């Protein structure tokens, strides 16, 4: 391929098309108006344009390098506001690639995704799942107190026996209570349990224990990043743990159990049964804002790109605008769930929600999150979801784990 800087007139495609009317000019690419080239490009997927077509010559590079083309391309296909709130320096090329690929796969999942369930060695409801290591490793915690670690790369749909080969670790003695929350950084997995312990495990070393931290109550939610674990407790406390030095402290922002936690470099966000969402400013080490909710409380949070999405016990999906730290309510959505909305994960390609009504919804990631598809694979409450690198995992009270992954695997 020619590098940017090459002219269309220098391309090898300059041979004229045979024409009976000798008075007509030869049909060359550099004779086509930009409007026609843009129209033709609408039939080519965004990834091909960005990875290939933009590298053909300078004219193509100039035509497709500006954000205006990608904004218009997205708005023509999905007219609702995207992103759902303002995002500074939004990468419109990357956003278009992700939206197109996500919509293509999930609008017809049977054609583009393999689905399988895992229930080997499970004897009770699975409460939580967590994908790590770029989606190749799946951790799950269940009410039989088992921590199960699966290597998804070992699954082969043509060999049913490969399901057993996926299990790289399974033990019911890692905790004395239900494993309720999971988080990870690189190869380190954190597990939080009703036995009041947070334990760290080295997945690459065969799930060997690293260290543990005892809290005052059941651990209901965990956020983990390098050098810090933030955990929500049943005792209404938010625990701060430095795993490098073994230091542990706590703060209390709520009057009821802390059910969910999310964070970025600036804020730690918690949702509680007290019907509030607390925003803790890490720069000032103080509560920056407390948002009171009407007749509901957040069961799960998904935070990023200035968007805070959360689900409530009535099955409603909520969106808050976190631009400039405002955290203002944008809208509440009825997305079709008939029971508690137990899990939320938003990406630039979709918003995934799970519910106690046995369903998982895949929604458009815009200001009006209409459904791309609804998945009904479980015969019990869907207790949680995890999404990473195009792979979706679900946990359920039907004593199984559901996994969707692209067929290219």
N, C-alpha and C positions, 0 to 999 in steps of 0.2 A: 504494500500500500504506500501511496505517496504521503510524505509528511506535510503538515500544515505549512502553507507557503507556496505549494504547487498550485498552478492555475487549472481551472477546468479545461482550458484550451490545450493544456499539456497532457491531459489524460489519454489513455490508450483507446477510449471509447469515442474518438473524434471522427471515425469513419462515417461518411454521410450515408443516410438511408436511401435506397433506390427510390427514385421519384420520377414519374412520367412527365411531370411538368418541370422542364429545365429552368423555368424562371423562378421556381421556389428555392429559397436558400436551403442548404443542407441542414438536417435536424441534428444539432449537436447539443450536448448537455449545457454548454455555456450559452446557448440561445434560449433556454427555457427560463421563463420568468420565475422569480422567487416564489410567487403565489402558487405556481404549479408544482414546484419542488416541495413546498410545504404540504400541499394536498397529497402528493404521492407519499411523502414521509408518514402521513397519518396511518398508512396501511402497514407500516414497519414498526416493530416493537421498539420501545424506548432504549432498551439495552443495546440493540444492534446499531441504532443511530449513534449512540454515545461511544460505544466501544469500536465501531467500525467506520460508519459513514463519515463521522467528523474527522477522521484521519485520512480521508481520500485526497482532499485538496483544501486550499485556504478558503474558497468560497463556501464549501460545506461547513468548515469549522466556524466561520463567521456567522453563518445562517443559524446554526444550532447551538452556539455557545451562549447566547443571551437567555436570561431567565424568562423573558416575555414569551418566547415560543413555548416553553414548558408549562408556564402558567396557563396559557391559552389551551394547550393540549389537554391538560387536566380538566379545566373548566368545561370544555366541550363534551367530555365524557361523563364528568361528574359535576354538575352545576353547583352543588351546595358548597359553602365556604370551606376551603381546605388550605392550610391546616385549620382546625376548628377555632383556634385563637391565634393571635399574632405571634410569630416566631422570628426573632432577629436572625439575619444571615441564614435563612432557611435554604438548604441545598435542594433546589427544584429538580435538578436532574436525578439525584438519588431518590427524591420523593416520588417522581414519576415512574422510575424503574420499579420501586417497591410496590407502589399502588397497582401498576399493571400486572406484575407477576403475582401478587397476592390475590387480586380479583380473578385473574385467569384460573388459578389453582382452586380457590375456594368456591367460585361460582359453579364449578363442576368437579367436586372433589373425587368422585369415583374414577374420573379419567386421569387425574393428575396426582393423586395421593394414595398411598397404601395405608390401610387401617388394620390394626391388629390389637388384640387385648392380651393382657398378661395377668394371670392369677395363680401361677405356680407357687405353692407354699404359702399362699395367703389364706387366713382363716377368719378374718374380721374386716370390718369396713376400713377402707383406705382413706385417711383424713387429709393427706398432703402429698404433693409430688413436686419435684424440682429438677429441672434440666440444667446441666452444667457441662463444662468442657466442650463448648461449641455445639451442644446438643447430642453428643455421643454417649454421655452418661446420664442416667436417670436415677434419682434417689426417691424413695417413697417411705412414708411412715404410716403404720396402721394400728388399729386398736388392739391387736394381739401383741402389741409392743415390739413388733418386728421392724427393724431397719433393713430395707431391701435396696441393693445397688445393682442396676442393670447396665450392661454394655449393649447399647442398641445396635452398634455396628455388627454384632454377632448374629443378629436376626436375619434369617433367610426365609422369605415367604414360601419358597419351594421345598423347604425342609421343616416340617412341623416340630421336629425334635430340637430345632435351634432355639426354641423358646426356653428350654431348660439351660442351654448353653449360655444364654444371656446373663444368667444370675452369677454375678461375681462376688456377692456378699449377701448373706441373709442371717440375721441373728435377733433373737427376742430378748437378749440380756443386756442390750446397750442402755436401756432405760427401764425403770420400774413403773412407768406410767405411759399413757398414750403419747406418741410422738406427734406433736401438733404443728410444728413449724420447722422449715428448712431454709437454709441460705448457704451461699458458697462464694469463695474467692479462689480462682485458679483450681488447685486440686484439694483445697481445704473445705470440708463440709461442716456446717454447724447444724446441730439438731437441738430443738427445744421441746421440752416434755412437761407433762403434768406432774412429773416427780420433782419439779422445781430446778432441774439441772439443765444447763447448756453444755453440750459436749462438742469438741472439735475432733475431726477425723481426717486422716491422710488417705485420700482415695487411691493415689498412685502406689501407696505402700500396702495395698490390700485392705484398706479401711482400718488402718491401725489407729488407736486412740492417741491424740496429741495432748489434750488437757481438758479440764472441766471447770465449770463455775457454778456454784450453788447460789440460787436466788431464794427469795422468801415465799414465792408462790409459783403456780403453774405458769409456763412461758407460752403465750398465745401467738406471738408474732416475732419475726426476726428480720432485721436488715443487717447485711454484712458488707464491709468494704475493707481495703487494706488498712490494718491497724486499728479497726474499730468494729465492735458489734453493738447494735442497738436493739433491745428486746422489750416487748410489751408484756406486762405481767397481769395475772388475774387480780393481784393485790393493788391494782391501779397505778403501779409504778412503771417508769421507763428506765430500764437498766442500761448503763453505759459501761462497756468492757473493753479494755485494751489488752488483746490477747498476747501481745509481745512482752508486756511487763506484768501481766496478771492482775492489773488494777481493775477494780469494779466500784462503780458508784451508781446512784439512782437519783431521779427527779420525779416529782409528782405533779402532773398537769391536769389529771382527770379525777372524777369522783366515782367512776365505775371502771371495770376491767378494760385494759387497752387491747383492742382486738386486731389492729392492723397498724403497720408502720411503713413509711417510705421516706427516702432522703435523696438529696443531692449535695453539692459542695456548700450550698448556702443554708438549706433548711432541712429539718427533720419534721415530718408530718405524721401525726398519730390520730387514729379514730377510736372512739370509745363508746361503750354502752350508755354513757351519760349524754348521748346525742350531741356531742361536740367534736369538732376537728381542731386540733391544736397545731399551730405552726411555730416551731422553735427555731430561732435564728442562731445559727452556729457561730456567727461572727461576733455577736454580742452576748452569747451564752444566756439567752433569756427568751421567754415566750413572746413572740412578735405579734401574734394574732390568735384569737380563739373564735371559731365560727360555730354558731349555734344552729343546729338543724331542726327542722320542724317535723315532729312525730316520726323520726327515723334515726337510725345510726348506721355508720359505715361498717361493713363487714370485710371489705377488701379495698385496697388503694392501688392505683397505677399512676405514676407521676413521671413527667418528662415533657420536653418541648413546650414548657409553660402551661401544660395541661394536667389537671388533677381529675382523674376519673375515679368514681367509687360506686359500689353497689350497696343497696340497703336490704333490710329484712323483708320489705314488701315487694322485692323484685324489680325496683326501679334503678335506672342508671343515671348518675349525676355527673355533670361537668362543671369544673371551676376553672377560671382564668387566673393563672398565677403570674401573668406578665407584670414585671417590675415589682413583684412581691405582693400584688394586690389581693390575690386569692378571693376573687369575687364569684358569686354564683352565676353561671351562664344559663343552664337549663337542667330540667329533670325529664328523663325520657322513659316512656313505656316501650320497652323493646320486645315485649311478648312473653316475658317470664311470668309464671303464675305462682312462684314461691320465692324464697330467699335468693338473692343474687350473691352467690358464695365466692365467686372469683372474677377478677377483672384484669385484663392485660391489654394495654394499648400499644400499638406500633404505628409507624408511618403508613403501613399498608392496611391495617384493620384494627378493630377493637373486638377482643374476644371476651365473652362473658359465660359464666357457668351458673347453674341454679339447682336448687333442691327439687325443681320440677322435672329432673332427669335430662334436661336439654343443655346444649351449648350453642350459643349464637355467635356468628361471625358477622360483624357489622362494618359498614363503611366508616372510615376514620375522619368524618367531617362534622359540620355543625348539625347535621340531621342524620344520625347514624342508622340509616335504614339497613335491613338485613341483606347480606350477601348469600348466606345460607344458614340453616338451622340443622344441628346434628343431634340425632337421637339414637345413641348407641348403648346407653346404660339403662339398666332396669332398676335403678335406685338413685338417690340423691347424688348429684355431682358435687363433690365437696371442695374441689379446687382445680386450678389449671396452672400450667406452666407453658411458656412459649419461648423458643430460642432457635434461631437459624432456620426458620421455616418449619420447625417441628413443634407439634402441639401434643401435650400430655394432659390427661385428666385422671382424677382420683374419684372413687365412688363408693357409696355404701353397699353396692352390689358385690363387694369383695373383688374388685378388679381395677386394673389400670388400662386406660385407653390411650393409644398412640397413633397419631397421623404423621406421616412424613412424606416428602416428595418422592415420586417413583424413580427418580434418578439414583436413589440410594441403592 
